[in-house]
Amino acid sequence: MGAVLGATARLANLYYVGVHFPGTIAAMVWLWVRHRPDYLRMRTEMAVLTGAALFVHVIFPLAPPRLVSGFGMVDTMISTGPSAYPDSSTAGVANQFAAMPSLHVGWALLVAIAVIRVTSSRWRWLALAHPALTVSVVVITANHYWLDGIVAAILLMGAIHLVSLRAKYAAGLPGQPLPSFSRVLL
């Protein structure tokens, strides 16, 4: 049984390390090339989501379960590899105390929503496997709590709503109503 758990942990680590940025970038490139207006919408939603998440990270720093020794959670990245983080929790570029909310979950959900919005195939719903796998992986690897993913989803819904309101506002005004900075974001 130990070999099966080790293999599962390694696969989860590989997904955590290897899908988050490449998968998001691939979706954005695809949208940029094939569905430019939807790319602009996703990019803006991602910027709003990420900004809101960074705000929460600053006001509510939260260590992931893997860094809380009293929880008995196993840091699968150290036990089976590969690891996305350096050995020290204070070294490297990533803020390892920014577990709340999970941008892995938020971005994965945004990618799935973008795919569902722009495609009409009945297979488009398979895109929901990405955030479902991501939620499982971030919890299995002890990088996030369940609540981190829930909060990310709530922030994403807020970002989508805010971008939608901004688009409706801009559509109702004649000419170029907003400064160039706002046009860049949308």
BALOFI-650182 format. One record per atom (N, C-alpha, C): residue in one letter; x, y, z. Coordinates in pm, whole numbers, padded with zeros to 5 digits, always signed. Layout:
! BALOFI-650182
AXYZ...
END
This chain:
! BALOFI-650182
M+00081-00120+00000M+00000+00000+00000M+00085+00126+00000G+00202+00120+00063G+00291+00235+00068G+00336+00278-00070A+00358+00183-00160A+00401+00215-00296A+00291+00287-00373V+00167+00245-00351V+00053+00308-00419V+00036+00451-00370L+00045+00471-00238L+00033+00606-00183L+00148+00694-00230G+00268+00637-00234G+00384+00713-00283G+00368+00753-00428A+00319+00662-00510A+00297+00692-00652A+00187+00798-00669T+00082+00787-00589T-00027+00885-00594T+00024+01023-00552A+00103+01027-00446A+00160+01153-00399A+00251+01214-00505R+00331+01131-00569R+00422+01182-00673R+00343+01238-00792L+00239+01167-00834L+00153+01217-00943L+00087+01350-00905A+00041+01359-00780A-00020+01484-00733A+00083+01596-00735N+00205+01568-00692N+00311+01668-00695N+00341+01713-00838L+00348+01617-00928L+00376+01651-01068L+00266+01739-01126Y+00143+01708-01092Y+00031+01791-01139Y+00041+01931-01079Y+00069+01939-00949Y+00080+02067-00879Y+00191+02152-00941V+00306+02092-00964V+00422+02165-01016V+00411+02190-01166G+00357+02094-01241G+00366+02100-01386G+00246+02148-01463V+00131+02170-01397V+00011+02206-01472V-00033+02351-01446H-00011+02402-01328H-00063+02533-01289H-00024+02643-01388F+00103+02673-01402F+00144+02779-01495F+00134+02736-01641P+00187+02619-01680P+00176+02582-01822P+00032+02570-01869G-00057+02514-01788G-00197+02500-01828G-00266+02634-01843T-00238+02724-01750T-00298+02857-01757T-00245+02933-01878I-00115+02926-01900I-00055+02994-02015I-00108+02936-02146A-00119+02805-02154A-00171+02742-02276A-00313+02789-02304A-00396+02796-02202A-00534+02842-02221A-00535+02987-02267M-00450+03069-02210M-00447+03210-02248M-00394+03230-02390V-00294+03153-02428V-00243+03163-02566V-00351+03118-02664W-00419+03008-02633W-00527+02960-02719W-00636+03066-02733L-00675+03127-02621L-00776+03232-02629L-00725+03352-02707W-00600+03390-02688W-00543+03505-02757W-00543+03483-02909V-00509+03361-02948V-00501+03329-03091V-00640+03309-03153R-00728+03238-03085R-00856+03197-03144R-00978+03277-03099H-00972+03337-02982H-01089+03404-02924H-01045+03531-02851R-00995+03628-02926R-00933+03746-02865R-01021+03818-02764P-01149+03847-02792P-01230+03915-02689P-01241+03835-02559D-01247+03703-02572D-01255+03619-02453D-01121+03613-02379Y-01013+03626-02455Y-00881+03637-02391Y-00876+03762-02305L-00921+03875-02361L-00918+04001-02286L-01003+03990-02159R-01117+03926-02172R-01205+03908-02055R-01138+03820-01950M-01080+03706-01992M-01015+03616-01897M-00895+03684-01832R-00818+03755-01912R-00700+03824-01858R-00740+03924-01750T-00847+03997-01775T-00892+04096-01678T-00947+04028-01553E-01023+03922-01571E-01075+03847-01457E-00960+03789-01374M-00858+03740-01442M-00742+03685-01372M-00668+03794-01295A-00656+03911-01354A-00587+04021-01286A-00665+04064-01161V-00797+04073-01172V-00879+04112-01057V-00872+04004-00949L-00886+03878-00988L-00876+03767-00893L-00741+03767-00823T-00634+03779-00899T-00500+03775-00842T-00477+03893-00748G-00524+04012-00788G-00512+04129-00701G-00586+04110-00571A-00707+04058-00578A-00786+04032-00456A-00717+03928-00369A-00663+03823-00433A-00593+03719-00358A-00468+03775-00290L-00394+03859-00359L-00275+03919-00299L-00312+04006-00179F-00424+04076-00189F-00472+04155-00076F-00500+04064+00044V-00569+03953+00019V-00599+03858+00127V-00469+03798+00182H-00374+03767+00095H-00245+03713+00141H-00177+03808+00238V-00187+03937+00211V-00121+04037+00295V-00194+04053+00429I-00326+04060+00426I-00400+04084+00551I-00422+03958+00633F-00410+03842+00568F-00435+03716+00639F-00335+03609+00595P-00207+03627+00631P-00109+03523+00594P-00143+03392+00664L-00141+03285+00589L-00181+03156+00643L-00085+03049+00594A-00026+02979+00688A+00065+02870+00653A-00016+02752+00599P+00034+02689+00494P-00035+02569+00444P-00021+02454+00544P-00108+02353+00534P-00103+02242+00629P+00034+02174+00636R+00107+02171+00524R+00238+02104+00524R+00339+02172+00614L+00318+02299+00645L+00411+02373+00731L+00366+02381+00876V+00252+02320+00909V+00201+02320+01046V+00224+02181+01104S+00330+02168+01183S+00371+02035+01231S+00264+01968+01317G+00184+02040+01388G+00084+01982+01476G-00032+01915+01406F-00048+01937+01275F-00159+01879+01202F-00132+01735+01156G-00007+01696+01155G+00028+01561+01110G+00015+01539+00961M+00011+01647+00885M+00002+01637+00739M+00142+01612+00682V+00149+01531+00579V+00276+01497+00517V+00301+01591+00400D+00418+01653+00399D+00458+01736+00286D+00504+01641+00177T+00414+01611+00085T+00444+01511-00018T+00555+01555-00111M+00575+01685-00123M+00682+01732-00210M+00819+01699-00152I+00830+01699-00020I+00957+01661+00042I+00969+01509+00048S+00857+01441+00077S+00864+01295+00095S+00880+01218-00036T+00817+01265-00144T+00826+01189-00270T+00876+01271-00388G+00871+01405-00377G+00918+01491-00486G+00825+01488-00605P+00845+01569-00703P+00935+01683-00702P+00874+01797-00621S+00958+01889-00576S+00912+01999-00494S+00915+02130-00572A+00814+02211-00550A+00808+02342-00613A+00877+02447-00527Y+00912+02410-00405Y+00964+02506-00309Y+01103+02467-00259P+01182+02566-00220P+01312+02536-00161P+01293+02475-00021D+01400+02421+00033D+01392+02355+00165D+01346+02450+00275S+01388+02575+00270S+01350+02673+00371S+01221+02741+00330S+01130+02759+00427S+01002+02823+00395S+01017+02973+00371T+01135+03029+00401T+01157+03172+00379T+01247+03200+00259A+01301+03096+00197A+01387+03115+00080A+01302+03107-00048G+01358+03156-00155G+01290+03147-00284G+01199+03264-00312V+01136+03259-00429V+01051+03368-00475V+00909+03356-00422A+00857+03235-00416A+00718+03214-00376A+00698+03239-00227N+00586+03302-00193N+00549+03320-00054N+00478+03193-00008Q+00548+03115+00071Q+00491+02988+00114Q+00386+03004+00223F+00368+03126+00273F+00264+03152+00373F+00144+03221+00309A+00125+03199+00182A+00012+03256+00109A-00081+03145+00064A-00127+03067+00161A-00214+02954+00128A-00358+02999+00105M-00397+03110+00165M-00536+03156+00159M-00545+03281+00074P-00618+03284-00033P-00686+03174-00101P-00589+03101-00196S-00633+02991-00251S-00551+02913-00342S-00565+02965-00485L-00458+03028-00535L-00462+03072-00675L-00455+02954-00769H-00399+02841-00724H-00403+02720-00807H-00549+02688-00840V-00633+02688-00738V-00775+02655-00758V-00845+02766-00837G-00821+02891-00799G-00887+03002-00867G-00855+03008-01015W-00728+02995-01049W-00689+02999-01190W-00741+02877-01265A-00738+02759-01203A-00789+02638-01270A-00938+02652-01299L-01011+02706-01204L-01154+02728-01224L-01178+02831-01333L-01098+02936-01337L-01111+03037-01441L-01082+02979-01580V-00980+02895-01590V-00949+02830-01718V-01069+02746-01763A-01126+02669-01672A-01242+02585-01708A-01360+02671-01751I-01386+02777-01680I-01497+02866-01716I-01473+02928-01853A-01350+02971-01880A-01319+03031-02011A-01339+02930-02123V-01296+02807-02103V-01314+02703-02206V-01462+02678-02229I-01539+02669-02121I-01682+02643-02133I-01752+02760-02203R-01710+02883-02175R-01773+03001-02236R-01752+03007-02387V-01634+02967-02435V-01602+02990-02576V-01625+02871-02666T-01646+02755-02611T-01668+02638-02696T-01814+02594-02687S-01858+02525-02790S-01997+02481-02791S-02011+02330-02790S-01903+02259-02796S-01907+02113-02795S-01960+02062-02661R-02028+01951-02666R-02073+01892-02539R-01955+01846-02455W-01839+01831-02516W-01717+01788-02445W-01655+01899-02363R-01702+02022-02383R-01643+02135-02312R-01653+02119-02161W-01753+02046-02116W-01773+02027-01971W-01661+01946-01908L-01584+01876-01991L-01468+01805-01937L-01364+01900-01879A-01370+02026-01918A-01278+02126-01863A-01293+02137-01712L-01408+02100-01659L-01429+02104-01513L-01343+02001-01439A-01289+01905-01513A-01198+01809-01450A-01072+01879-01400H-01029+01984-01469H-00908+02055-01428H-00921+02117-01288P-01024+02197-01259P-01034+02248-01122P-01063+02139-01019A-01137+02035-01059A-01163+01925-00966A-01033+01854-00929L-00951+01826-01029L-00820+01765-01002L-00731+01859-00921T-00737+01986-00953T-00653+02083-00883T-00690+02091-00735V-00819+02095-00705V-00862+02096-00565V-00809+01971-00493S-00824+01857-00556S-00776+01732-00496S-00625+01736-00473V-00555+01784-00572V-00408+01785-00565V-00357+01881-00458V-00415+02001-00449V-00363+02096-00350V-00391+02049-00209V-00496+01972-00189V-00526+01917-00056V-00439+01795-00029I-00425+01706-00127I-00344+01585-00110I-00198+01620-00080T-00146+01722-00146T-00005+01761-00126T+00014+01845-00001A-00093+01874+00071A-00091+01955+00194A-00042+02097+00168N-00067+02147+00046N-00032+02285+00015N-00146+02381+00047H-00268+02330+00057H-00383+02415+00087H-00485+02339+00168Y-00568+02416+00236Y-00686+02365+00304Y-00802+02370+00206W-00909+02297+00234W-01028+02302+00149W-01080+02446+00140L-01078+02515+00253L-01131+02651+00258L-01056+02745+00163D-00927+02721+00141D-00850+02805+00048D-00909+02800-00093G-00952+02683-00134G-01013+02668-00266G-01151+02731-00272I-01227+02717-00164I-01361+02776-00159I-01352+02928-00166V-01260+02986-00090V-01243+03132-00091V-01197+03179-00230A-01108+03103-00293A-01063+03138-00428A-01181+03138-00525A-01269+03041-00514A-01386+03034-00602A-01478+03153-00577I-01496+03192-00453I-01580+03308-00421I-01518+03436-00477L-01387+03452-00459L-01318+03569-00516L-01329+03571-00668L-01318+03454-00731L-01331+03447-00876L-01470+03490-00920M-01573+03443-00850M-01709+03484-00887M-01723+03637-00874G-01662+03693-00770G-01663+03839-00755G-01589+03908-00868A-01475+03853-00909A-01397+03911-01019A-01476+03905-01149I-01539+03792-01176I-01620+03777-01298I-01734+03879-01297H-01798+03894-01184H-01909+03990-01173H-01858+04133-01193L-01747+04167-01130L-01691+04301-01143L-01653+04333-01287V-01589+04240-01354V-01552+04260-01495V-01676+04272-01582S-01778+04195-01552S-01904+04202-01626S-01970+04339-01607L-01971+04388-01484L-02027+04522-01458L-01948+04630-01531R-01818+04618-01529R-01731+04716-01596R-01758+04716-01747A-01776+04597-01805A-01804+04587-01948A-01940+04648-01980K-02040+04625-01895K-02172+04684-01916K-02165+04836-01904Y-02091+04885-01809Y-02075+05029-01790Y-02010+05093-01912A-01902+05032-01959A-01829+05086-02075A-01914+05081-02201A-01997+04977-02214A-02080+04964-02334A-02189+05071-02341G-02230+05123-02227G-02336+05222-02225G-02290+05364-02247L-02160+05386-02256L-02109+05521-02274L-02059+05541-02417P-02082+05660-02473P-02036+05685-02610P-01885+05708-02617G-01827+05675-02730G-01684+05703-02753G-01593+05623-02664Q-01482+05684-02625Q-01384+05621-02537Q-01400+05682-02398P-01489+05626-02315P-01521+05690-02189P-01414+05676-02081L-01329+05577-02093L-01235+05552-01985L-01092+05581-02029P-01006+05613-01934P-00866+05638-01969P-00800+05516-02030S-00687+05536-02094S-00620+05427-02165S-00584+05313-02073F-00552+05340-01947F-00519+05233-01853F-00635+05133-01841S-00758+05185-01833S-00874+05098-01821S-00895+05017-01948R-00867+05076-02064R-00881+05001-02189R-00781+04888-02196V-00663+04907-02138V-00563+04802-02136V-00611+04684-02055L-00675+04710-01940L-00723+04603-01854L-00842+04530-01911L-00918+04592-01999L-01031+04522-02058L-01007+04508-02206
END
